[in-house]
Amino acid sequence: MDATDQQLLALLRDNARTPVTTLAKVLRISRATVQNRIDKLERDGLIVGYTVRLKPEAEPHRIRAWMTVAVEGNKARQVLQALRGEPNVQTLHTTNGRWDIIAELRADTLEAFDRTLDRIRLIDGISATETSILLSTYKL
């Protein structure tokens, strides 16, 4: 991956729906070259998909939270696999320091959120969790 690929990825991260002709103009390369590079990045598995990002206001009743997770011993892989199977876990991040994993949780109701927390706390290998509900988001 060269500097042009990195610039292309940065543009796609900003707006994955940018037309190839616009990308070509910004990168100062041909439209065919841009399309070939995108195809290669997809084929090589560097681009694994495209998604929609919503402003928090678009889902005003959705409950969002960060859960920090401490894992017992060498059970991180097992815990991550279990968390991947939880439908209300949106993202997972491994970290260093006091907490081993940070999970972004989302639920439609407090009851659903409570059930999610109960299920997660029962996962074998989790020694402790701390959860903070997100109240406001100021920058996207």
Summary of the structure (lengths in Angstrom):
residues: 140
radius of gyration: 19.4
end to end distance: 27.3
largest distance: 54.0
contacts: 332
relative contact order: 0.14
helix: 41%
strand: 21%
